[in-house]
Amino acid sequence: MMMDENSRSWYVLYTAPRLERKLMQHLTVAGYKTYCPMQTIYVNWNGKTKEIIVPFFSGCVFVEGDLKDMTSVVASQKAAFLVNADGKELTIVSDKANLPGKFAQLLK
């Protein structure tokens, strides 16, 4: 997989809820940079409080890469690109986006 720095963008992928970590592992092994912001929630089960870590955006994974190379990998993992109203893949537009850093600032 040969990626030119200029052709790389962040894309939003949708997968079934609770499969985000599996998709991230597969994409990381394939050589993509992934990000899925997590949050800690507390759930009461049978009178006991349990701390669990869940994605901030259920079913969404952010991935940086070239769209052409990514399409076949995504199709094999039961994931889909989120699309805008025009039917084009939803990209996160910014100059050399530092996505994890931007989310960290928003969540403070």
N, CA, C and O atoms as a printed pandas DataFrame, in Angstrom:
     atom_number atom_name residue_name chain_id  residue_number  x_coord  y_coord  z_coord
0              1         N          MET        A               1    0.843   -1.166    0.000
1              2        CA          MET        A               1    0.000    0.000    0.000
2              3         C          MET        A               1    0.889    1.230    0.000
3              4         O          MET        A               1    1.596    1.494    0.972
4              5         N          MET        A               2    0.853    1.969   -1.075
5              6        CA          MET        A               2    1.680    3.162   -1.202
6              7         C          MET        A               2    0.776    4.378   -1.074
7              8         O          MET        A               2   -0.107    4.595   -1.903
8              9         N          MET        A               3    1.002    5.173   -0.026
9             10        CA          MET        A               3    0.149    6.332    0.178
10            11         C          MET        A               3    0.956    7.607    0.047
11            12         O          MET        A               3    1.986    7.778    0.701
12            13         N          ASP        A               4    0.483    8.489   -0.794
13            14        CA          ASP        A               4    1.074    9.810   -0.930
14            15         C          ASP        A               4    0.501   10.688    0.177
15            16         O          ASP        A               4   -0.697   10.640    0.458
16            17         N          GLU        A               5    1.351   11.481    0.795
17            18        CA          GLU        A               5    0.917   12.322    1.918
18            19         C          GLU        A               5   -0.213   13.263    1.517
19            20         O          GLU        A               5   -1.056   13.596    2.350
20            21         N          ASN        A               6   -0.249   13.698    0.259
21            22        CA          ASN        A               6   -1.278   14.638   -0.178
22            23         C          ASN        A               6   -2.632   13.974   -0.405
23            24         O          ASN        A               6   -3.659   14.646   -0.317
24            25         N          SER        A               7   -2.662   12.675   -0.694
25            26        CA          SER        A               7   -3.925   12.012   -0.998
26            27         C          SER        A               7   -4.591   11.438    0.246
27            28         O          SER        A               7   -5.669   10.850    0.155
28            29         N          ARG        A               8   -3.969   11.601    1.396
29            30        CA          ARG        A               8   -4.521   11.042    2.623
30            31         C          ARG        A               8   -5.490   12.025    3.269
31            32         O          ARG        A               8   -5.204   13.216    3.394
32            33         N          SER        A               9   -6.626   11.506    3.670
33            34        CA          SER        A               9   -7.635   12.297    4.368
34            35         C          SER        A               9   -8.210   11.442    5.488
35            36         O          SER        A               9   -8.044   10.223    5.501
36            37         N          TRP        A              10   -8.882   12.089    6.419
37            38        CA          TRP        A              10   -9.598   11.360    7.461
38            39         C          TRP        A              10  -11.004   11.080    6.963
39            40         O          TRP        A              10  -11.680   11.982    6.469
40            41         N          TYR        A              11  -11.449    9.834    7.091
41            42        CA          TYR        A              11  -12.791    9.435    6.700
42            43         C          TYR        A              11  -13.520    8.891    7.916
43            44         O          TYR        A              11  -12.904    8.379    8.851
44            45         N          VAL        A              12  -14.840    9.009    7.889
45            46        CA          VAL        A              12  -15.670    8.477    8.959
46            47         C          VAL        A              12  -16.267    7.168    8.467
47            48         O          VAL        A              12  -16.963    7.138    7.451
48            49         N          LEU        A              13  -15.994    6.085    9.189
49            50        CA          LEU        A              13  -16.547    4.780    8.842
50            51         C          LEU        A              13  -17.629    4.417    9.841
51            52         O          LEU        A              13  -17.530    4.737   11.025
52            53         N          TYR        A              14  -18.649    3.755    9.360
53            54        CA          TYR        A              14  -19.698    3.264   10.245
54            55         C          TYR        A              14  -19.660    1.747   10.243
55            56         O          TYR        A              14  -19.555    1.119    9.190
56            57         N          THR        A              15  -19.747    1.167   11.421
57            58        CA          THR        A              15  -19.826   -0.275   11.572
58            59         C          THR        A              15  -20.898   -0.567   12.612
59            60         O          THR        A              15  -21.443    0.353   13.223
60            61         N          ALA        A              16  -21.196   -1.824   12.810
61            62        CA          ALA        A              16  -22.185   -2.178   13.823
62            63         C          ALA        A              16  -21.677   -1.765   15.202
63            64         O          ALA        A              16  -20.488   -1.905   15.489
64            65         N          PRO        A              17  -22.558   -1.262   16.051
65            66        CA          PRO        A              17  -22.117   -0.913   17.404
66            67         C          PRO        A              17  -21.472   -2.116   18.092
67            68         O          PRO        A              17  -21.897   -3.254   17.898
68            69         N          ARG        A              18  -20.456   -1.855   18.887
69            70        CA          ARG        A              18  -19.673   -2.838   19.634
70            71         C          ARG        A              18  -18.684   -3.605   18.756
71            72         O          ARG        A              18  -18.041   -4.542   19.230
72            73         N          LEU        A              19  -18.553   -3.222   17.490
73            74        CA          LEU        A              19  -17.536   -3.828   16.631
74            75         C          LEU        A              19  -16.440   -2.832   16.268
75            76         O          LEU        A              19  -15.600   -3.113   15.413
76            77         N          GLU        A              20  -16.447   -1.670   16.916
77            78        CA          GLU        A              20  -15.490   -0.621   16.582
78            79         C          GLU        A              20  -14.047   -1.073   16.820
79            80         O          GLU        A              20  -13.180   -0.827   15.983
80            81         N          ARG        A              21  -13.786   -1.722   17.940
81            82        CA          ARG        A              21  -12.413   -2.137   18.265
82            83         C          ARG        A              21  -11.892   -3.168   17.262
83            84         O          ARG        A              21  -10.726   -3.124   16.871
84            85         N          LYS        A              22  -12.749   -4.081   16.854
85            86        CA          LYS        A              22  -12.345   -5.099   15.878
86            87         C          LYS        A              22  -11.989   -4.449   14.538
87            88         O          LYS        A              22  -10.994   -4.814   13.913
88            89         N          LEU        A              23  -12.799   -3.493   14.104
89            90        CA          LEU        A              23  -12.522   -2.779   12.856
90            91         C          LEU        A              23  -11.222   -1.996   12.967
91            92         O          LEU        A              23  -10.420   -1.990   12.033
92            93         N          MET        A              24  -11.007   -1.333   14.108
93            94        CA          MET        A              24   -9.771   -0.572   14.306
94            95         C          MET        A              24   -8.551   -1.485   14.251
95            96         O          MET        A              24   -7.544   -1.130   13.639
96            97         N          GLN        A              25   -8.629   -2.655   14.880
97            98        CA          GLN        A              25   -7.505   -3.599   14.854
98            99         C          GLN        A              25   -7.199   -4.033   13.427
99           100         O          GLN        A              25   -6.037   -4.074   13.022
100          101         N          HIS        A              26   -8.234   -4.355   12.668
101          102        CA          HIS        A              26   -8.032   -4.811   11.290
102          103         C          HIS        A              26   -7.408   -3.707   10.432
103          104         O          HIS        A              26   -6.495   -3.971    9.649
104          105         N          LEU        A              27   -7.892   -2.484   10.576
105          106        CA          LEU        A              27   -7.350   -1.376    9.789
106          107         C          LEU        A              27   -5.926   -1.033   10.204
107          108         O          LEU        A              27   -5.110   -0.671    9.357
108          109         N          THR        A              28   -5.614   -1.141   11.492
109          110        CA          THR        A              28   -4.254   -0.877   11.969
110          111         C          THR        A              28   -3.283   -1.900   11.408
111          112         O          THR        A              28   -2.181   -1.546   10.988
112          113         N          VAL        A              29   -3.682   -3.166   11.396
113          114        CA          VAL        A              29   -2.837   -4.215   10.811
114          115         C          VAL        A              29   -2.623   -3.958    9.322
115          116         O          VAL        A              29   -1.551   -4.246    8.790
116          117         N          ALA        A              30   -3.637   -3.417    8.647
117          118        CA          ALA        A              30   -3.533   -3.117    7.216
118          119         C          ALA        A              30   -2.696   -1.863    6.949
119          120         O          ALA        A              30   -2.432   -1.538    5.791
120          121         N          GLY        A              31   -2.277   -1.156    8.003
121          122        CA          GLY        A              31   -1.390   -0.013    7.829
122          123         C          GLY        A              31   -2.052    1.352    7.880
123          124         O          GLY        A              31   -1.433    2.348    7.505
124          125         N          TYR        A              32   -3.283    1.423    8.331
125          126        CA          TYR        A              32   -3.987    2.697    8.411
126          127         C          TYR        A              32   -3.912    3.264    9.818
127          128         O          TYR        A              32   -3.792    2.529   10.799
128          129         N          LYS        A              33   -3.986    4.575    9.894
129          130        CA          LYS        A              33   -4.042    5.255   11.182
130          131         C          LYS        A              33   -5.521    5.392   11.545
131          132         O          LYS        A              33   -6.304    5.948   10.775
132          133         N          THR        A              34   -5.902    4.883   12.723
133          134        CA          THR        A              34   -7.300    4.914   13.135
134          135         C          THR        A              34   -7.456    5.675   14.439
135          136         O          THR        A              34   -6.502    5.861   15.194
136          137         N          TYR        A              35   -8.676    6.106   14.680
137          138        CA          TYR        A              35   -8.977    6.805   15.930
138          139         C          TYR        A              35  -10.442    6.605   16.265
139          140         O          TYR        A              35  -11.314    6.728   15.405
140          141         N          CYS        A              36  -10.699    6.297   17.517
141          142        CA          CYS        A              36  -12.060    6.151   18.013
142          143         C          CYS        A              36  -12.072    6.682   19.446
143          144         O          CYS        A              36  -11.630    5.987   20.361
144          145         N          PRO        A              37  -12.570    7.898   19.654
145          146        CA          PRO        A              37  -12.566    8.441   21.013
146          147         C          PRO        A              37  -13.449    7.608   21.934
147          148         O          PRO        A              37  -14.566    7.235   21.576
148          149         N          MET        A              38  -12.931    7.324   23.125
149          150        CA          MET        A              38  -13.640    6.486   24.088
150          151         C          MET        A              38  -14.045    7.308   25.305
151          152         O          MET        A              38  -13.461    8.354   25.587
152          153         N          GLN        A              39  -15.044    6.823   26.012
153          154        CA          GLN        A              39  -15.475    7.449   27.257
154          155         C          GLN        A              39  -15.772    6.362   28.285
155          156         O          GLN        A              39  -16.136    5.240   27.932
156          157         N          THR        A              40  -15.615    6.702   29.536
157          158        CA          THR        A              40  -15.913    5.777   30.620
158          159         C          THR        A              40  -17.315    6.076   31.131
159          160         O          THR        A              40  -17.645    7.217   31.452
160          161         N          ILE        A              41  -18.138    5.026   31.201
161          162        CA          ILE        A              41  -19.474    5.189   31.770
162          163         C          ILE        A              41  -19.634    4.190   32.906
163          164         O          ILE        A              41  -18.920    3.190   32.977
164          165         N          TYR        A              42  -20.566    4.471   33.778
165          166        CA          TYR        A              42  -20.848    3.600   34.915
166          167         C          TYR        A              42  -22.252    3.047   34.747
167          168         O          TYR        A              42  -23.209    3.792   34.539
168          169         N          VAL        A              43  -22.361    1.714   34.842
169          170        CA          VAL        A              43  -23.626    1.036   34.626
170          171         C          VAL        A              43  -23.960    0.235   35.876
171          172         O          VAL        A              43  -23.085   -0.395   36.470
172          173         N          ASN        A              44  -25.231    0.261   36.273
173          174        CA          ASN        A              44  -25.690   -0.534   37.406
174          175         C          ASN        A              44  -26.246   -1.860   36.913
175          176         O          ASN        A              44  -27.211   -1.884   36.149
176          177         N          TRP        A              45  -25.643   -2.965   37.345
177          178        CA          TRP        A              45  -26.129   -4.300   37.036
178          179         C          TRP        A              45  -26.354   -5.038   38.346
179          180         O          TRP        A              45  -25.414   -5.263   39.108
180          181         N          ASN        A              46  -27.585   -5.409   38.603
181          182        CA          ASN        A              46  -27.932   -6.152   39.816
182          183         C          ASN        A              46  -27.422   -5.466   41.080
183          184         O          ASN        A              46  -26.906   -6.127   41.982
184          185         N          GLY        A              47  -27.562   -4.171   41.147
185          186        CA          GLY        A              47  -27.155   -3.436   42.328
186          187         C          GLY        A              47  -25.670   -3.157   42.426
187          188         O          GLY        A              47  -25.230   -2.551   43.403
188          189         N          LYS        A              48  -24.883   -3.576   41.453
189          190        CA          LYS        A              48  -23.441   -3.330   41.458
190          191         C          LYS        A              48  -23.105   -2.351   40.341
191          192         O          LYS        A              48  -23.608   -2.469   39.224
192          193         N          THR        A              49  -22.260   -1.397   40.653
193          194        CA          THR        A              49  -21.840   -0.419   39.657
194          195         C          THR        A              49  -20.592   -0.928   38.952
195          196         O          THR        A              49  -19.605   -1.293   39.591
196          197         N          LYS        A              50  -20.652   -0.945   37.642
197          198        CA          LYS        A              50  -19.520   -1.412   36.844
198          199         C          LYS        A              50  -19.069   -0.295   35.917
199          200         O          LYS        A              50  -19.892    0.404   35.326
200          201         N          GLU        A              51  -17.761   -0.133   35.796
201          202        CA          GLU        A              51  -17.173    0.874   34.920
202          203         C          GLU        A              51  -16.840    0.211   33.589
203          204         O          GLU        A              51  -16.117   -0.785   33.549
204          205         N          ILE        A              52  -17.368    0.764   32.500
205          206        CA          ILE        A              52  -17.049    0.224   31.180
206          207         C          ILE        A              52  -16.604    1.362   30.263
207          208         O          ILE        A              52  -16.994    2.516   30.442
208          209         N          ILE        A              53  -15.788    1.013   29.291
209          210        CA          ILE        A              53  -15.283    1.987   28.323
210          211         C          ILE        A              53  -15.986    1.731   26.993
211          212         O          ILE        A              53  -15.933    0.628   26.451
212          213         N          VAL        A              54  -16.638    2.761   26.481
213          214        CA          VAL        A              54  -17.395    2.647   25.236
214          215         C          VAL        A              54  -16.992    3.781   24.296
215          216         O          VAL        A              54  -16.495    4.811   24.750
216          217         N          PRO        A              55  -17.200    3.603   22.999
217          218        CA          PRO        A              55  -16.892    4.676   22.051
218          219         C          PRO        A              55  -17.776    5.898   22.289
219          220         O          PRO        A              55  -18.947    5.773   22.647
220          221         N          PHE        A              56  -17.207    7.059   22.089
221          222        CA          PHE        A              56  -17.945    8.310   22.232
222          223         C          PHE        A              56  -19.022    8.417   21.154
223          224         O          PHE        A              56  -20.125    8.895   21.419
224          225         N          PHE        A              57  -18.699    7.969   19.937
225          226        CA          PHE        A              57  -19.655    7.934   18.834
226          227         C          PHE        A              57  -19.897    6.465   18.512
227          228         O          PHE        A              57  -19.081    5.836   17.838
228          229         N          SER        A              58  -20.995    5.923   18.980
229          230        CA          SER        A              58  -21.273    4.502   18.808
230          231         C          SER        A              58  -21.322    4.130   17.323
231          232         O          SER        A              58  -22.052    4.740   16.543
232          233         N          GLY        A              59  -20.542    3.132   16.953
233          234        CA          GLY        A              59  -20.530    2.647   15.581
234          235         C          GLY        A              59  -19.630    3.409   14.630
235          236         O          GLY        A              59  -19.555    3.055   13.454
236          237         N          CYS        A              60  -18.942    4.445   15.097
237          238        CA          CYS        A              60  -18.101    5.257   14.214
238          239         C          CYS        A              60  -16.620    5.092   14.520
239          240         O          CYS        A              60  -16.205    5.084   15.679
240          241         N          VAL        A              61  -15.839    4.963   13.466
241          242        CA          VAL        A              61  -14.381    4.893   13.557
242          243         C          VAL        A              61  -13.832    5.884   12.539
243          244         O          VAL        A              61  -14.320    5.965   11.412
244          245         N          PHE        A              62  -12.824    6.629   12.941
245          246        CA          PHE        A              62  -12.174    7.579   12.045
246          247         C          PHE        A              62  -10.899    6.931   11.532
247          248         O          PHE        A              62  -10.132    6.359   12.307
248          249         N          VAL        A              63  -10.672    7.020   10.229
249          250        CA          VAL        A              63   -9.493    6.384    9.639
250          251         C          VAL        A              63   -8.850    7.345    8.644
251          252         O          VAL        A              63   -9.536    8.037    7.892
252          253         N          GLU        A              64   -7.520    7.371    8.657
253          254        CA          GLU        A              64   -6.771    8.225    7.741
254          255         C          GLU        A              64   -6.155    7.347    6.669
255          256         O          GLU        A              64   -5.505    6.346    6.972
256          257         N          GLY        A              65   -6.359    7.724    5.421
257          258        CA          GLY        A              65   -5.767    6.953    4.343
258          259         C          GLY        A              65   -6.247    7.420    2.986
259          260         O          GLY        A              65   -6.960    8.415    2.861
260          261         N          ASP        A              66   -5.840    6.680    1.979
261          262        CA          ASP        A              66   -6.231    6.951    0.605
262          263         C          ASP        A              66   -7.530    6.204    0.322
263          264         O          ASP        A              66   -7.618    5.003    0.578
264          265         N          LEU        A              67   -8.511    6.879   -0.187
265          266        CA          LEU        A              67   -9.829    6.298   -0.412
266          267         C          LEU        A              67   -9.781    5.079   -1.323
267          268         O          LEU        A              67  -10.473    4.093   -1.069
268          269         N          LYS        A              68   -8.976    5.131   -2.380
269          270        CA          LYS        A              68   -8.907    4.017   -3.335
270          271         C          LYS        A              68   -8.406    2.737   -2.673
271          272         O          LYS        A              68   -8.957    1.660   -2.898
272          273         N          ASP        A              69   -7.355    2.859   -1.854
273          274        CA          ASP        A              69   -6.793    1.686   -1.191
274          275         C          ASP        A              69   -7.704    1.176   -0.078
275          276         O          ASP        A              69   -7.747   -0.024    0.191
276          277         N          MET        A              70   -8.412    2.063    0.553
277          278        CA          MET        A              70   -9.206    1.720    1.725
278          279         C          MET        A              70  -10.507    1.000    1.385
279          280         O          MET        A              70  -11.020    0.245    2.210
280          281         N          THR        A              71  -11.039    1.214    0.212
281          282        CA          THR        A              71  -12.355    0.695   -0.143
282          283         C          THR        A              71  -12.447   -0.820   -0.026
283          284         O          THR        A              71  -13.424   -1.327    0.523
284          285         N          SER        A              72  -11.465   -1.551   -0.522
285          286        CA          SER        A              72  -11.526   -3.013   -0.461
286          287         C          SER        A              72  -11.378   -3.523    0.962
287          288         O          SER        A              72  -12.018   -4.506    1.337
288          289         N          VAL        A              73  -10.544   -2.868    1.758
289          290        CA          VAL        A              73  -10.356   -3.285    3.150
290          291         C          VAL        A              73  -11.639   -3.067    3.936
291          292         O          VAL        A              73  -12.026   -3.909    4.746
292          293         N          VAL        A              74  -12.293   -1.953    3.702
293          294        CA          VAL        A              74  -13.526   -1.630    4.416
294          295         C          VAL        A              74  -14.640   -2.597    4.031
295          296         O          VAL        A              74  -15.396   -3.039    4.896
296          297         N          ALA        A              75  -14.751   -2.929    2.763
297          298        CA          ALA        A              75  -15.806   -3.831    2.307
298          299         C          ALA        A              75  -15.689   -5.208    2.942
299          300         O          ALA        A              75  -16.703   -5.861    3.189
300          301         N          SER        A              76  -14.479   -5.656    3.208
301          302        CA          SER        A              76  -14.295   -6.982    3.790
302          303         C          SER        A              76  -14.586   -7.011    5.283
303          304         O          SER        A              76  -14.660   -8.091    5.868
304          305         N          GLN        A              77  -14.752   -5.861    5.910
305          306        CA          GLN        A              77  -14.960   -5.801    7.358
306          307         C          GLN        A              77  -16.365   -5.351    7.758
307          308         O          GLN        A              77  -16.572   -4.932    8.897
308          309         N          LYS        A              78  -17.316   -5.428    6.859
309          310        CA          LYS        A              78  -18.693   -5.036    7.148
310          311         C          LYS        A              78  -18.772   -3.626    7.717
311          312         O          LYS        A              78  -19.419   -3.382    8.736
312          313         N          ALA        A              79  -18.113   -2.722    7.048
313          314        CA          ALA        A              79  -18.140   -1.312    7.425
314          315         C          ALA        A              79  -18.559   -0.512    6.204
315          316         O          ALA        A              79  -18.474   -0.994    5.075
316          317         N          ALA        A              80  -19.006    0.703    6.436
317          318        CA          ALA        A              80  -19.424    1.567    5.336
318          319         C          ALA        A              80  -18.927    2.978    5.602
319          320         O          ALA        A              80  -18.794    3.398    6.752
320          321         N          PHE        A              81  -18.656    3.698    4.534
321          322        CA          PHE        A              81  -18.299    5.104    4.664
322          323         C          PHE        A              81  -19.573    5.891    4.957
323          324         O          PHE        A              81  -20.620    5.623    4.367
324          325         N          LEU        A              82  -19.488    6.845    5.852
325          326        CA          LEU        A              82  -20.608    7.763    6.020
326          327         C          LEU        A              82  -20.586    8.715    4.839
327          328         O          LEU        A              82  -19.519    9.162    4.416
328          329         N          VAL        A              83  -21.748    9.025    4.309
329          330        CA          VAL        A              83  -21.821    9.884    3.138
330          331         C          VAL        A              83  -22.574   11.163    3.476
331          332         O          VAL        A              83  -23.398   11.201    4.391
332          333         N          ASN        A              84  -22.270   12.206    2.715
333          334        CA          ASN        A              84  -22.974   13.473    2.911
334          335         C          ASN        A              84  -24.230   13.487    2.041
335          336         O          ASN        A              84  -24.569   12.477    1.423
336          337         N          ALA        A              85  -24.911   14.610    1.992
337          338        CA          ALA        A              85  -26.165   14.715    1.245
338          339         C          ALA        A              85  -25.971   14.516   -0.257
339          340         O          ALA        A              85  -26.908   14.132   -0.956
340          341         N          ASP        A              86  -24.760   14.776   -0.759
341          342        CA          ASP        A              86  -24.485   14.608   -2.185
342          343         C          ASP        A              86  -24.130   13.174   -2.548
343          344         O          ASP        A              86  -23.934   12.872   -3.725
344          345         N          GLY        A              87  -24.042   12.281   -1.562
345          346        CA          GLY        A              87  -23.688   10.899   -1.820
346          347         C          GLY        A              87  -22.194   10.650   -1.889
347          348         O          GLY        A              87  -21.774    9.567   -2.297
348          349         N          LYS        A              88  -21.382   11.622   -1.503
349          350        CA          LYS        A              88  -19.928   11.451   -1.498
350          351         C          LYS        A              88  -19.462   11.077   -0.099
351          352         O          LYS        A              88  -20.123   11.386    0.892
352          353         N          GLU        A              89  -18.316   10.408   -0.031
353          354        CA          GLU        A              89  -17.774    9.991    1.251
354          355         C          GLU        A              89  -17.517   11.199    2.140
355          356         O          GLU        A              89  -17.006   12.220    1.680
356          357         N          LEU        A              90  -17.870   11.081    3.405
357          358        CA          LEU        A              90  -17.691   12.169    4.359
358          359         C          LEU        A              90  -16.240   12.214    4.800
359          360         O          LEU        A              90  -15.737   11.274    5.416
360          361         N          THR        A              91  -15.573   13.311    4.482
361          362        CA          THR        A              91  -14.183   13.484    4.894
362          363         C          THR        A              91  -14.111   14.592    5.927
363          364         O          THR        A              91  -14.976   15.466    5.990
364          365         N          ILE        A              92  -13.076   14.539    6.725
365          366        CA          ILE        A              92  -12.842   15.586    7.705
366          367         C          ILE        A              92  -11.813   16.510    7.102
367          368         O          ILE        A              92  -10.656   16.134    6.907
368          369         N          VAL        A              93  -12.243   17.722    6.807
369          370        CA          VAL        A              93  -11.403   18.663    6.085
370          371         C          VAL        A              93  -10.678   19.576    7.065
371          372         O          VAL        A              93  -11.295   20.268    7.874
372          373         N          SER        A              94   -9.377   19.559    6.972
373          374        CA          SER        A              94   -8.534   20.517    7.680
374          375         C          SER        A              94   -7.122   20.321    7.163
375          376         O          SER        A              94   -6.815   19.298    6.550
376          377         N          ASP        A              95   -6.280   21.282    7.405
377          378        CA          ASP        A              95   -4.904   21.196    6.941
378          379         C          ASP        A              95   -4.124   20.247    7.830
379          380         O          ASP        A              95   -3.879   20.534    9.002
380          381         N          LYS        A              96   -3.731   19.104    7.256
381          382        CA          LYS        A              96   -2.954   18.097    7.990
382          383         C          LYS        A              96   -3.595   17.829    9.349
383          384         O          LYS        A              96   -2.954   17.993   10.386
384          385         N          ALA        A              97   -4.850   17.419    9.340
385          386        CA          ALA        A              97   -5.659   17.266   10.552
386          387         C          ALA        A              97   -4.977   16.405   11.604
387          388         O          ALA        A              97   -4.511   15.301   11.324
388          389         N          ASN        A              98   -4.929   16.932   12.810
389          390        CA          ASN        A              98   -4.472   16.177   13.971
390          391         C          ASN        A              98   -5.733   15.784   14.724
391          392         O          ASN        A              98   -6.065   16.380   15.749
392          393         N          LEU        A              99   -6.432   14.781   14.213
393          394        CA          LEU        A              99   -7.743   14.420   14.726
394          395         C          LEU        A              99   -7.735   14.058   16.205
395          396         O          LEU        A              99   -8.565   14.586   16.944
396          397         N          PRO        A             100   -6.845   13.188   16.683
397          398        CA          PRO        A             100   -6.867   12.867   18.117
398          399         C          PRO        A             100   -6.675   14.098   18.995
399          400         O          PRO        A             100   -7.319   14.217   20.038
400          401         N          GLY        A             101   -5.813   15.002   18.596
401          402        CA          GLY        A             101   -5.593   16.217   19.372
402          403         C          GLY        A             101   -6.811   17.122   19.392
403          404         O          GLY        A             101   -7.122   17.730   20.416
404          405         N          LYS        A             102   -7.505   17.212   18.255
405          406        CA          LYS        A             102   -8.694   18.056   18.185
406          407         C          LYS        A             102   -9.811   17.508   19.076
407          408         O          LYS        A             102  -10.505   18.282   19.735
408          409         N          PHE        A             103   -9.995   16.180   19.104
409          410        CA          PHE        A             103  -11.005   15.595   19.980
410          411         C          PHE        A             103  -10.641   15.786   21.443
411          412         O          PHE        A             103  -11.515   16.038   22.273
412          413         N          ALA        A             104   -9.371   15.668   21.765
413          414        CA          ALA        A             104   -8.941   15.859   23.148
414          415         C          ALA        A             104   -9.281   17.268   23.621
415          416         O          ALA        A             104   -9.691   17.457   24.766
416          417         N          GLN        A             105   -9.115   18.251   22.750
417          418        CA          GLN        A             105   -9.458   19.627   23.112
418          419         C          GLN        A             105  -10.964   19.790   23.300
419          420         O          GLN        A             105  -11.399   20.485   24.218
420          421         N          LEU        A             106  -11.755   19.162   22.448
421          422        CA          LEU        A             106  -13.209   19.282   22.546
422          423         C          LEU        A             106  -13.760   18.624   23.804
423          424         O          LEU        A             106  -14.728   19.110   24.387
424          425         N          LEU        A             107  -13.149   17.522   24.222
425          426        CA          LEU        A             107  -13.675   16.762   25.347
426          427         C          LEU        A             107  -13.227   17.288   26.699
427          428         O          LEU        A             107  -13.675   16.787   27.731
428          429         N          LYS        A             108  -12.349   18.291   26.718
429          430        CA          LYS        A             108  -11.882   18.844   28.002
430          431         C          LYS        A             108  -12.947   19.672   28.656
431          432         O          LYS        A             108  -12.729   20.213   29.740
